[in-house]
Amino acid sequence: MKRQIPQRSLLAIAISAAFAPAFAAEAVVTTETVEVVGTTPLSGIGVPRLHLPANVQSLDDSRLDEIESQNIAEQLLRQVPAVTANEVTGNPYQADLNYRGFTASPLLGTAQGLSVYVDGVRVNEPFGDTVNWDLIPNSAIAGIDLIPGSNPAFGLNTLGGALAMRTKSGFSHPGGKIEFSGGSFNRTNTELEYGGNNGTFGWYGAGDWFREDGWRDHSPSDVKQFFGKLSFRNAAGEADLTLTKARSRLIGNGLLPQSMLAERRESIFTHPDETRNDMTQIALNGRLWLSDTQSLSGSVYHRRSKTRTLNGDMNDDYETEYEDWVTNGSTPGLEPDETGANNRTRTTQRGTGIAGQWNFSGKQHQLAVGASYDQARIHFQQTQELGELDASRGVTNLEPLAVENQINGKTSTASLFITDTYSLMPNLHLTASARYNMSHVTTFDELNRTAPNLDGDHKYRKLNPAIGLSWQIVPALNAYAGFSQGNRVPTPIELGCADPANPCTLPNSMAADPYLKQVVARTLEAGLRGKLAGETNWNAGVFRTMSSDDILFVGTSTSAGYFTNYGKTLRQGLELGLNGSHRRLDWYANYSWLQATFRSDACILAENNSTRGTAAECTGGGQDDEIFVKKGNYIPGLPKHSLKLGLAWRATDWLRIGGDVQAFSGQYVRGNENNQHQSGTYTDALGSTRTFDGAGKIPGYAILNLNAEAKLGGGWQMFAKVNNVFDKHYATAGALAENPFVGGSLQLDPDDWRRETFVAPGAPRSAWLGVRYVFGGK
């Protein structure tokens, strides 16, 4: 984690590290500044950033405050190279965050590949490895580190990287803050924060309350977050007891057909699409000093979350029922009228974990050895209410609720790990790590006790190594190279939705499904980093991650699909960065190139792709709704090029003005995995002719954001921000699907439906103004 420490004795480093919340160390700079990074989720002796064989990206609280983002995903998108986002739902708290082609997302159905930690506690939810950005206390975050690669030290799901956050304390952030802002979309945001200490005991508390109507129809949201921390420290060690509480109601109305988007950008497809989260977590972190060079670190936590969803959808069975009615003579009065469905889910997850670690810091070694155990129990229920889609595309005339699925699940993982940074020479450092993971995933079908059902019992084991070198060639030039391996085991939702013949309406309609293999990712990374004249830093690096048995979600409609292992996939690319300061200017420029491709051939379902049923490799058995994905095809949802520019001007001692630009190239949409979809009328190998609208990809875009802050004196500040200054019309994600609403009304005959490209439209120009009061030395 990026902090500042002096190059003093090892004892001074160790003591300063003890006073940081979770991952890093801090003390007053007296000589050269050294950036320190935590090499495990638990707090330990930090390793200088330039000693590690990876280009770790860090944001401290000053950078987090500047752009006034509402959540962590937006912070990273705006400021960190190689990070992109798919705003699939249109809700600011429900973005898919992509880093080097791997994703952390709150949405079931997204292939997850990043591990996320807050104060050493992994917050990927056990049911689907999802990450709920609304449950992370935004104003309490003191800093963020994004550790690249398949680093085994950070445990399961670290395929493309690990996101490690640390929170504030009464020692690190004494004083208080009261902040209020409001503006576009009737958005209001309130933040309260206060911390302090008496030298031995510290206290800190923060509360956030976010509300808005949203810029699209039927899209209000409400997020409440609380974080509290009690801290203790003395010469023998330190401890932090934290409580996190969050409750939210998020509306994310999802993708929109391009034909409807052209008529009115604020439109939605169907509604409601509501997610309610309620989470409580308590955690205890501590460290005990055994000597000047040795310490013990430990943590224990309990996390309980409830998630309820309500999705108004098209009834997936309606098309089949209509065809049956036609086949049986189209008898008047017997035609199906259940065009819509309210799909509801209720998921309760209870997770408990414990971890311990021995740390040693010698003249040549920075060594940590530890073990961890995490267990979670999951209860899931899915229900459905059939009804009719009305003129607003909501569901009315509901029939009695029917229970579709009800399961209990349990996941557990025990791990042993070791990591060591060894100084071969004063300017040459070798880092080696290994972690052995033993995971057990079980499910119990409470609704159906007759086989085949959702009962499952799966065990996974994996030893993951990592090794790399860092060489300080000259004081202003550093080179690094490394190899790392990580794994991810299938989650209960993925194991319960893996049969192409029984696609799930996320996560509805689960069926007894095939066994899924664990994903294994191997990363090679190398680069150079250094300093130029003045305060200019630069970096240039390349990476290559090959994943075996990647778990992908194959969409069969806007809301349904199935999970499958997909041979091999490759993410490789280039990252370039430049940042610095000159007088009153701070600036950065980051570019990344990503090639994310399938490296195996396969046939997958894609009934709304214009090439369906035309590949000889897939039509031998009479299947007309498959496409052939071959080696070299690009993975949808990931732009190849991204450019980020930022500038901040301290016009006077009391006024700062800043801006940033994000530019991304185009991308293919889900359902176009073979990259061959075209608009037009096409006939498949079985003689069926269909018409398709939309190109199956979305164009690139660039947006400009501005922000400003004025210090008014006496602790008062004003701030303002404008997003998407030029009101650019753009989209961040998409999928191929059917649109039954033609000409503004529901078409009862499925033959009249349009096969279109659906997209996730980006937010229009928006502005907010706020006032802040800081006191007590903050």
C-alpha positions in Angstrom: 0.0 0.0 0.0 1.4 3.4 -0.9 2.6 5.2 2.1 5.7 7.1 3.1 8.4 5.9 5.5 12.0 6.9 6.3 14.9 4.7 5.5 15.8 4.1 9.1 16.4 1.0 11.2 14.2 -2.1 10.7 12.7 -1.4 14.2 11.5 2.1 13.0 10.0 0.6 9.9 8.2 -2.1 12.0 6.8 0.3 14.5 5.6 2.7 11.9 4.0 -0.3 10.0 2.0 -1.2 13.2 0.2 2.1 13.2 -1.4 1.6 9.7 -4.8 0.0 9.5 -4.1 -3.1 7.4 -1.6 -3.1 4.7 1.2 -0.5 5.0 3.3 1.7 7.1 3.5 5.4 7.7 5.9 7.8 9.4 7.4 11.2 9.0 9.7 11.5 6.0 13.2 12.5 7.1 15.3 11.5 4.1 14.4 9.8 0.8 10.7 8.8 0.3 10.1 5.1 -0.1 6.7 3.8 -1.3 5.8 0.6 0.6 3.4 -2.1 -0.6 1.7 -4.9 1.5 2.5 -8.3 0.0 -0.4 -10.2 1.7 -3.9 -9.2 2.7 -2.8 -9.2 6.4 -0.8 -6.4 7.7 2.9 -7.2 7.8 6.3 -5.6 7.1 5.8 -3.6 4.0 8.1 -4.1 1.0 9.4 -1.1 -1.0 7.4 -0.8 -4.2 10.4 -0.8 -6.4 11.6 -4.1 -4.9 8.5 -5.9 -6.3 8.3 -7.5 -9.7 5.0 -5.8 -10.6 3.7 -2.3 -11.4 1.4 -1.7 -8.4 -1.0 1.2 -8.8 -1.9 3.2 -5.7 -4.3 6.0 -4.8 -4.1 7.8 -1.5 -6.9 9.7 0.2 -5.9 13.1 -1.4 -6.3 11.6 -4.9 -9.6 9.9 -3.9 -11.0 13.3 -2.7 -10.1 15.3 -5.7 -12.6 14.0 -8.2 -15.5 13.5 -5.7 -16.5 10.1 -7.0 -19.4 8.3 -5.3 -17.8 4.8 -5.3 -14.6 2.8 -5.6 -15.3 1.6 -9.2 -15.6 5.2 -10.5 -12.4 6.2 -8.7 -10.4 3.5 -10.4 -12.0 4.0 -13.8 -11.1 7.7 -13.7 -7.6 7.4 -12.5 -6.0 4.0 -12.9 -4.5 2.8 -16.2 -5.8 -0.5 -17.8 -9.1 -0.1 -15.9 -12.3 0.0 -17.9 -16.0 -0.3 -16.9 -19.2 -1.8 -18.4 -22.1 0.1 -17.0 -24.5 -2.7 -17.8 -27.3 -1.7 -15.4 -26.9 2.1 -15.7 -26.7 2.4 -11.9 -23.5 4.2 -10.7 -23.0 1.5 -8.0 -23.4 -1.5 -10.2 -20.6 -1.2 -12.8 -18.5 -4.1 -14.0 -14.9 -3.1 -13.2 -12.4 -4.5 -15.7 -8.6 -4.6 -15.2 -6.4 -6.2 -17.8 -9.5 -8.0 -19.1 -10.5 -9.5 -15.8 -13.6 -8.3 -13.9 -15.0 -7.5 -10.5 -18.7 -7.0 -10.8 -21.9 -7.0 -8.6 -23.8 -8.9 -11.3 -24.3 -12.6 -11.4 -23.4 -13.9 -14.9 -20.2 -11.9 -15.1 -17.0 -13.9 -15.3 -15.2 -12.7 -12.1 -11.4 -12.5 -12.0 -10.3 -10.0 -9.4 -10.1 -10.4 -5.6 -11.1 -7.4 -3.5 -10.1 -6.8 0.1 -11.0 -4.2 2.7 -8.6 -4.2 5.7 -7.6 -7.7 4.9 -11.2 -9.1 4.6 -12.1 -10.5 1.2 -15.4 -9.0 0.1 -16.1 -11.1 -2.9 -19.5 -12.6 -2.1 -19.4 -16.4 -1.8 -22.5 -17.1 -3.9 -21.1 -15.8 -7.1 -17.7 -14.1 -6.3 -19.5 -10.8 -7.0 -18.4 -7.5 -5.5 -21.1 -5.0 -4.2 -19.6 -1.6 -4.6 -22.5 -0.1 -2.5 -21.4 -2.1 0.5 -17.8 -0.6 0.6 -17.8 2.6 2.8 -16.6 5.2 0.3 -15.6 8.1 2.6 -13.8 5.8 5.1 -11.3 4.6 2.5 -7.8 5.9 3.2 -6.0 4.3 0.2 -6.2 1.7 -2.5 -3.6 -0.5 -4.1 -4.2 -2.5 -7.3 -1.8 -5.4 -7.4 -1.5 -6.8 -10.9 -1.1 -10.4 -12.0 -2.2 -13.8 -10.7 -0.6 -13.1 -7.3 -1.1 -16.3 -5.2 -0.6 -14.4 -1.9 -4.0 -12.8 -2.3 -5.9 -16.1 -2.5 -8.8 -17.2 -4.6 -10.1 -15.2 -7.6 -6.8 -13.4 -8.1 -6.6 -14.2 -11.8 -5.9 -10.8 -13.2 -5.1 -8.8 -10.0 -6.1 -7.9 -6.4 -7.7 -4.8 -5.2 -6.6 -4.0 -1.6 -8.2 -1.1 0.3 -7.4 0.2 3.8 -9.6 2.4 5.9 -9.0 5.4 8.0 -8.5 5.4 11.8 -8.4 8.0 14.6 -4.6 7.9 14.5 -4.2 8.4 10.7 -7.1 10.8 10.2 -7.9 12.8 13.3 -10.5 15.6 13.0 -14.0 15.8 11.4 -15.8 16.6 8.2 -19.4 17.4 7.3 -20.2 17.5 3.6 -23.3 17.9 1.5 -23.7 18.0 -2.3 -26.6 18.0 -4.8 -27.4 18.5 -8.5 -28.4 16.5 -11.6 -30.9 13.7 -11.4 -32.0 15.0 -8.1 -28.9 13.5 -6.6 -28.0 14.4 -3.0 -25.0 13.1 -1.1 -24.2 13.6 2.6 -21.0 12.5 4.3 -20.1 12.7 8.0 -16.7 11.8 9.4 -14.9 12.1 12.7 -11.8 10.6 14.3 -9.4 11.1 17.1 -7.1 9.5 19.7 -5.5 10.0 23.1 -2.1 8.4 22.2 -3.2 4.9 23.1 -6.8 4.5 22.1 -8.3 5.8 18.8 -11.8 6.2 17.4 -13.1 6.9 14.0 -16.6 6.9 12.4 -18.0 7.8 9.0 -21.5 7.8 7.5 -22.6 8.3 3.9 -26.1 8.8 2.5 -26.6 8.8 -1.3 -29.9 9.4 -3.1 -31.0 10.1 -6.6 -33.8 9.7 -9.1 -31.5 8.5 -11.8 -31.3 9.9 -15.4 -33.4 7.0 -16.9 -37.1 6.3 -16.3 -38.0 4.4 -13.1 -34.4 4.5 -11.7 -34.3 5.9 -8.2 -31.5 4.6 -5.8 -30.7 5.0 -2.1 -27.4 4.0 -0.4 -26.6 4.3 3.3 -23.2 3.3 4.7 -21.7 3.4 8.2 -18.2 2.6 9.2 -16.7 2.6 12.8 -13.3 1.7 14.1 -11.8 1.5 17.6 -8.0 1.3 17.7 -5.4 0.5 20.2 -1.6 0.8 20.0 1.4 0.7 22.2 5.0 -0.4 21.9 4.1 -4.1 22.0 1.5 -4.0 19.2 -1.8 -2.7 17.8 -5.4 -3.8 17.3 -8.4 -2.4 15.3 -12.0 -3.4 15.8 -14.2 -2.4 12.9 -17.9 -2.4 12.3 -19.3 -1.9 8.7 -23.0 -1.5 8.1 -24.6 -0.8 4.7 -28.1 -0.8 3.3 -29.1 0.1 -0.2 -31.9 0.0 -2.8 -30.5 0.1 -6.3 -32.5 0.4 -9.5 -30.5 -0.7 -12.6 -32.7 -1.0 -15.6 -30.1 -2.5 -17.9 -29.6 -2.7 -21.6 -31.8 -1.0 -24.1 -32.5 -1.9 -27.8 -30.8 0.6 -30.1 -34.1 1.3 -31.8 -35.6 2.4 -28.5 -32.5 4.3 -27.6 -32.7 6.3 -30.9 -36.2 7.4 -30.0 -35.5 8.4 -26.4 -32.3 7.9 -24.4 -34.0 7.9 -21.0 -36.1 4.9 -22.0 -35.9 1.5 -20.3 -36.6 -2.0 -21.6 -38.7 -3.5 -18.8 -39.0 -2.6 -15.1 -38.5 -2.8 -12.3 -35.0 -4.1 -11.9 -34.3 -3.6 -8.2 -31.6 -4.9 -5.9 -31.8 -4.4 -2.1 -28.6 -5.1 -0.1 -28.3 -5.2 3.7 -24.8 -6.0 5.1 -23.3 -6.1 8.6 -19.6 -7.0 9.2 -17.5 -7.0 12.3 -13.7 -7.6 12.1 -10.8 -7.6 14.4 -7.2 -7.1 13.2 -4.1 -7.1 15.4 -0.4 -7.4 15.4 2.1 -8.3 18.2 5.8 -7.5 18.0 8.0 -10.4 19.1 11.3 -8.6 18.5 12.8 -5.9 16.4 12.6 -8.1 13.4 9.6 -10.4 14.1 5.9 -9.9 14.5 2.6 -11.9 14.5 -0.4 -10.6 12.5 -3.9 -11.9 12.8 -7.5 -11.2 11.8 -11.0 -12.6 12.4 -14.3 -11.5 10.9 -17.9 -12.3 10.6 -20.0 -11.0 7.6 -23.7 -11.3 7.1 -25.5 -10.0 4.0 -29.0 -10.2 2.6 -29.7 -9.5 -1.1 -33.2 -9.3 -2.6 -33.9 -8.7 -6.2 -37.0 -8.0 -8.2 -36.8 -8.1 -12.0 -39.7 -7.4 -14.3 -38.9 -9.4 -17.4 -40.4 -10.8 -20.5 -41.7 -14.3 -19.8 -39.1 -16.6 -21.2 -41.7 -19.4 -21.7 -44.1 -17.1 -23.6 -42.6 -17.8 -27.1 -42.9 -21.6 -26.6 -46.4 -21.3 -25.3 -47.5 -19.1 -28.3 -46.0 -21.7 -30.7 -47.9 -24.5 -29.0 -51.1 -22.4 -29.3 -50.5 -22.0 -33.0 -49.7 -25.7 -33.5 -52.9 -26.7 -31.7 -55.0 -24.6 -34.1 -54.8 -21.1 -32.7 -58.1 -21.5 -30.8 -59.5 -18.1 -29.8 -59.7 -17.6 -26.1 -56.9 -20.0 -25.4 -54.0 -17.9 -26.6 -51.3 -17.3 -23.9 -51.5 -13.9 -22.1 -48.7 -14.3 -19.6 -46.2 -12.1 -21.5 -44.3 -10.9 -18.4 -42.9 -12.2 -15.2 -41.7 -10.7 -11.9 -38.6 -12.8 -11.0 -37.6 -12.4 -7.3 -34.7 -13.8 -5.4 -33.6 -13.7 -1.8 -30.1 -14.6 -0.9 -28.7 -14.7 2.7 -24.9 -15.2 3.1 -23.0 -15.6 6.4 -19.3 -15.7 6.2 -16.6 -16.2 8.9 -12.9 -16.2 8.5 -9.7 -16.3 10.5 -6.1 -15.7 9.4 -2.7 -15.6 11.0 0.8 -14.7 9.8 4.3 -14.6 11.0 6.5 -11.7 9.7 10.2 -11.5 9.6 12.3 -8.5 8.5 16.0 -9.0 8.3 18.9 -7.4 6.4 18.2 -9.6 3.3 14.7 -11.0 3.9 11.1 -9.6 4.1 9.4 -12.9 4.9 5.8 -13.8 5.8 4.3 -17.2 6.5 0.7 -17.7 7.3 -2.6 -19.6 7.1 -6.2 -18.7 6.6 -9.6 -20.4 6.8 -12.8 -18.9 5.3 -16.3 -20.4 5.5 -19.7 -19.2 4.2 -23.2 -20.6 4.4 -25.7 -19.5 1.8 -29.5 -19.7 1.6 -31.1 -18.9 -1.8 -34.7 -18.8 -2.8 -36.1 -17.9 -6.2 -39.8 -17.2 -6.9 -41.8 -16.1 -9.9 -45.1 -14.2 -10.5 -46.4 -14.5 -14.0 -48.3 -11.5 -15.4 -48.8 -9.2 -18.4 -46.5 -6.5 -19.7 -48.3 -3.1 -19.7 -47.8 0.0 -21.8 -44.9 1.2 -19.5 -43.3 -2.3 -19.9 -44.0 -3.1 -16.2 -45.7 -6.4 -15.1 -49.3 -6.3 -14.0 -52.2 -8.7 -13.3 -49.9 -10.9 -11.4 -50.7 -14.6 -10.7 -49.9 -16.3 -7.4 -46.2 -16.5 -6.4 -44.5 -19.8 -7.3 -41.3 -21.0 -5.7 -38.9 -22.1 -8.4 -35.7 -22.9 -6.5 -34.6 -23.1 -2.9 -31.1 -24.3 -1.9 -28.6 -24.2 0.9 -25.0 -23.9 0.0 -21.7 -24.0 1.8 -18.2 -22.9 0.7 -15.0 -23.3 2.6 -11.4 -22.6 1.8 -8.3 -23.4 3.8 -4.9 -21.9 2.7 -1.3 -22.0 3.6 1.0 -19.3 2.1 4.5 -18.0 2.1 6.1 -15.0 0.5 9.7 -13.7 0.7 11.5 -10.7 -0.9 15.2 -11.6 -0.8 17.9 -9.0 -1.4 20.4 -10.8 -3.6 22.4 -7.6 -3.9 21.6 -4.0 -2.7 20.0 -3.3 -6.1 18.7 -6.8 -7.0 15.7 -8.3 -5.2 14.1 -11.7 -5.7 10.4 -12.2 -4.7 9.0 -15.7 -4.4 5.5 -16.8 -3.2 3.4 -19.9 -2.9 -0.1 -20.6 -1.7 -1.9 -23.9 -1.3 -5.7 -23.7 -1.5 -8.1 -26.4 -0.5 -11.8 -25.6 -1.3 -15.0 -27.4 -0.8 -18.3 -26.3 -2.4 -21.6 -28.0 -1.5 -25.3 -27.4 -2.3 -28.4 -28.9 -0.9 -31.7 -28.7 -2.8 -34.5 -28.0 -0.3 -37.3 -28.0 -2.9 -36.6 -31.1 -4.9 -35.2 -34.1 -3.0 -35.4 -36.5 -6.0 -32.4 -36.9 -8.3 -31.4 -35.2 -10.5 -31.6 -32.1 -8.4 -29.3 -29.3 -7.2 -27.4 -31.3 -4.7 -23.7 -31.1 -5.2 -20.4 -31.8 -3.5 -17.2 -30.6 -5.2 -13.6 -30.4 -3.9 -10.8 -28.4 -5.4 -7.1 -28.2 -4.5 -4.3 -26.1 -6.1 -0.7 -25.1 -5.3 0.0 -21.7 -6.9 3.6 -20.3 -7.2 5.0 -16.9 -8.1 8.6 -15.7 -8.7 10.1 -12.5 -10.0 13.1 -10.1 -10.0 13.4 -6.4 -9.5 16.7 -4.7 -10.6 17.6 -1.1 -9.8 19.8 -0.5 -12.8 20.6 3.1 -11.8 18.9 5.4 -9.2 16.5 6.6 -11.9 15.8 3.4 -13.7 14.2 0.1 -12.4 13.5 -3.1 -14.3 11.3 -6.0 -13.2 10.0 -9.3 -14.5 7.9 -12.1 -12.9 5.7 -15.1 -13.2 2.6 -15.8 -11.1 -0.3 -18.3 -11.0 -3.7 -18.0 -9.4 -6.9 -20.0 -9.3 -10.7 -19.6 -8.8 -13.1 -22.3 -7.9 -16.7 -22.4 -9.3 -19.3 -20.9 -7.0 -22.7 -22.4 -6.1 -24.5 -20.2 -8.7 -22.1 -21.3 -11.4 -22.4 -25.0 -10.5 -26.2 -24.7 -10.4 -26.4 -23.1 -13.9 -24.0 -24.9 -16.2 -26.4 -26.8 -18.6 -26.9 -25.3 -22.1 -30.2 -27.1 -22.2 -31.5 -25.4 -19.1 -30.4 -21.7 -19.2 -30.9 -19.7 -16.0 -32.7 -16.4 -15.7 -30.0 -15.1 -13.4 -30.0 -16.8 -11.1 -33.5 -18.4 -11.7 -34.4 -21.8 -13.0 -31.3 -23.6 -11.8 -31.1 -27.3 -12.7 -28.9 -30.3 -12.1 -25.9 -29.4 -14.1 -22.4 -30.6 -15.2 -19.3 -30.3 -13.1 -17.2 -27.2 -13.7 -13.5 -27.2 -13.4 -11.6 -24.5 -11.5 -10.0 -21.7 -13.4 -6.2 -21.4 -13.4 -4.5 -18.3 -14.7 -0.7 -17.9 -15.3 0.8 -14.4 -15.8 4.1 -13.2 -17.2 4.9 -9.6 -16.6 7.9 -7.4 -17.3 8.6 -3.7 -17.4 10.7 -0.6 -16.8 9.9 2.4 -14.5 11.9 5.5 -13.5 12.2 9.2 -13.1 12.9 12.0 -15.5 14.1 15.5 -14.7 12.0 17.3 -12.1 9.1 15.4 -10.6 8.2 13.3 -13.6 7.7 9.5 -13.2 7.2 7.0 -16.0 6.5 3.3 -16.5 6.3 0.9 -19.4 5.3 -2.7 -19.1 3.9 -5.7 -20.9 1.9 -8.6 -19.5 0.5 -11.9 -20.7 -2.1 -14.0 -18.8 -3.3 -17.4 -20.1 -6.3 -18.8 -18.4 -7.3 -22.5 -18.6 -10.9 -23.6 -18.1 -12.1 -20.0 -17.8 -15.7 -19.8 -16.5 -17.8 -17.7 -19.0 -21.4 -16.8 -19.0 -23.1 -17.5 -22.3 -26.2 -15.4 -22.8 -29.3 -16.9 -24.5 -31.4 -13.7 -24.0 -31.2 -10.4 -22.2 -31.5 -12.1 -18.8 -30.9 -15.9 -19.4 -27.9 -18.0 -20.1 -25.6 -20.6 -18.6 -22.0 -21.0 -17.3 -19.4 -23.1 -19.0 -15.7 -23.8 -18.9 -14.1 -22.4 -22.0 -10.8 -24.1 -22.9 -8.2 -21.3 -22.9 -8.5 -17.5 -23.0 -5.7 -15.0 -23.3 -5.3 -11.4 -22.0 -2.1 -9.7 -23.0 -1.1 -6.1 -23.5 1.0 -3.0 -23.0 0.8 -0.3 -20.4 2.4 3.1 -20.6 2.3 5.8 -17.9 3.6 9.3 -17.2 2.8 11.6 -14.3 4.4 14.6 -12.6 4.2 18.0 -11.1 5.5 21.4 -12.3 5.0 24.4 -10.2 1.2 24.6 -9.7 0.3 21.8 -12.1 -0.2 18.1 -11.4 -0.8 15.9 -14.4 -0.9 12.3 -15.7 -1.2 10.4 -19.0 -1.8 6.7 -19.2 -2.3 4.4 -22.2 -3.1 0.7 -22.3 -3.5 -1.8 -25.1 -5.3 -5.0 -24.4 -5.7 -8.1 -26.6 -8.3 -10.3 -24.9 -9.0 -13.4 -27.1 -10.3 -16.9 -27.0 -7.5 -19.4 -27.5 -9.7 -22.5 -28.1 -12.4 -23.4 -30.6 -16.0 -24.1 -29.4 -19.6 -24.0 -30.3 -21.8 -21.9 -28.0 -25.4 -20.8 -28.0 -26.1 -17.4 -29.6 -29.5 -17.4 -31.1 -29.5 -13.7 -32.0 -26.2 -13.8 -33.9 -26.7 -13.5 -37.7 -24.2 -16.4 -38.2 -26.2 -18.8 -36.1 -26.5 -22.2 -37.6 -24.1 -21.5 -40.5 -20.9 -23.1 -39.2 -20.4 -26.8 -40.3 -18.6 -27.4 -37.0 -21.9 -26.7 -35.1 -24.7 -27.8 -37.3 -24.0 -31.5 -37.7 -26.6 -32.4 -35.1 -29.3 -30.1 -36.4 -28.5 -27.3 -33.9 -29.4 -24.0 -35.5 -28.9 -21.6 -32.6 -25.1 -22.0 -32.1 -22.1 -20.1 -33.4 -18.6 -21.3 -33.9 -16.0 -19.4 -31.8 -12.5 -20.0 -33.0 -9.0 -19.3 -31.7 -8.2 -15.6 -32.0 -11.7 -14.2 -31.7 -12.0 -11.2 -29.3 -13.7 -11.5 -25.9 -16.8 -9.2 -25.9 -17.0 -6.2 -23.5 -13.3 -5.3 -23.5 -12.0 -2.3 -25.5 -8.6 -2.8 -27.1 -7.3 0.8 -26.5 -7.8 3.1 -23.5 -6.3 6.5 -22.8 -6.6 8.6 -19.6 -5.4 12.2 -19.2 -5.6 14.3 -16.1 -4.6 17.8 -15.1 -5.0 19.8 -11.9 -4.1 23.5 -11.6 -3.7 25.1 -8.2 -4.6 28.6 -9.5 -4.1 30.1 -6.1 -3.5 28.8 -2.6 -7.3 28.6 -2.1 -8.5 27.5 -5.6 -7.8 24.2 -7.5 -9.3 23.5 -10.9 -9.0 20.1 -12.6 -10.2 17.9 -15.4 -9.8 14.4 -16.8 -10.4 12.6 -20.1 -11.2 9.0 -20.6 -11.1 7.6 -24.1 -11.9 4.0 -25.1 -11.9 2.2 -28.4 -14.9 0.1 -29.6 -15.9 -3.4 -28.4 -17.9 -6.4 -29.4 -21.1 -7.1 -27.5 -22.1 -10.3 -25.7 -23.6 -12.8 -28.1 -21.0 -11.8 -30.7 -18.2 -14.0 -29.4 -17.3 -15.0 -32.9 -17.0 -11.4 -34.0 -18.9 -12.2 -37.2 -22.4 -10.8 -36.5 -23.8 -8.4 -39.2 -26.9 -6.4 -39.7 -29.2 -7.8 -42.4 -31.3 -10.9 -43.5 -29.5 -14.3 -43.4 -30.5 -17.9 -43.9 -28.9 -20.7 -41.8 -27.9 -24.2 -42.8 -31.3 -25.5 -42.0 -33.1 -23.1 -44.3 -34.5 -20.7 -41.7 -34.3 -17.0 -42.7 -34.1 -14.3 -40.1 -33.5 -10.5 -40.0 -31.0 -9.0 -37.6 -30.5 -5.3 -36.7 -27.4 -3.7 -35.3 -23.7 -4.3 -35.9 -23.0 -6.4 -32.8 -20.5 -4.0 -31.6 -20.4 -0.5 -30.1 -18.1 2.4 -31.1 -15.4 4.0 -29.1 -15.9 7.2 -27.2 -14.1 9.9 -25.2 -15.6 12.1 -22.4 -14.3 15.1 -20.5 -15.0 15.7 -16.8 -14.2 18.9 -14.8 -13.9 19.6 -11.1 -13.0 22.5 -8.9 -12.4 23.2 -5.2 -12.3 26.5 -3.3 -11.1 27.0 0.3 -13.2 29.7 1.8 -11.5 29.9 5.2 -12.4 28.8 8.7 -12.6 25.2 7.6 -15.2 25.9 4.9 -14.8 24.6 1.3 -16.9 24.5 -1.8 -16.5 22.1 -4.6 -18.2 21.4 -8.0 -17.9 18.9 -10.8 -19.3 18.4 -14.3 -19.3 15.0 -15.9 -19.5 14.4 -19.7 -19.0 18.1 -20.4 -19.8 17.9 -24.1 -22.9 15.6 -23.5 -21.4 12.8 -25.5 -23.8 10.0 -26.5 -22.0 6.7 -25.9 -22.4 3.2 -24.7 -20.2 1.1 -22.4 -21.6 -2.5 -23.0 -24.1 -4.4 -25.1 -25.6 -7.7 -26.0 -27.5 -9.4 -28.8 -31.2 -10.1 -27.9 -34.8 -10.0 -29.1 -37.0 -7.0 -28.8 -40.7 -7.8 -28.6 -41.6 -4.1 -28.4 -41.9 -2.9 -32.0 -43.4 0.4 -32.9 -43.7 1.2 -29.2 -46.0 -1.7 -28.3 -45.7 -5.3 -27.4 -46.0 -7.7 -30.4 -47.9 -10.8 -29.3 -46.6 -12.9 -32.3 -42.9 -13.7 -31.7 -42.4 -13.7 -35.5 -42.8 -9.9 -35.3 -40.1 -9.5 -32.7 -36.8 -7.8 -33.8 -33.4 -9.3 -33.2 -31.3 -6.3 -32.2 -28.1 -5.0 -30.6 -28.9 -3.9 -27.0 -26.6 -1.3 -25.4 -25.9 0.2 -22.0 -26.2 4.0 -22.6 -23.8 6.3 -20.8 -25.0 9.1 -18.6 -25.6 12.5 -20.1 -24.0 15.8 -19.0 -24.5 16.3 -15.3 -23.3 18.7 -12.6 -23.1 18.8 -8.9 -22.3 21.5 -6.3 -21.3 20.9 -2.7 -20.1 22.5 0.5 -17.8 20.9 3.1 -16.8 21.9 6.6 -13.6 20.4 8.2 -12.6 20.8 11.8 -10.5 19.4 14.6 -7.2 19.4 12.7 -8.4 17.4 9.7 
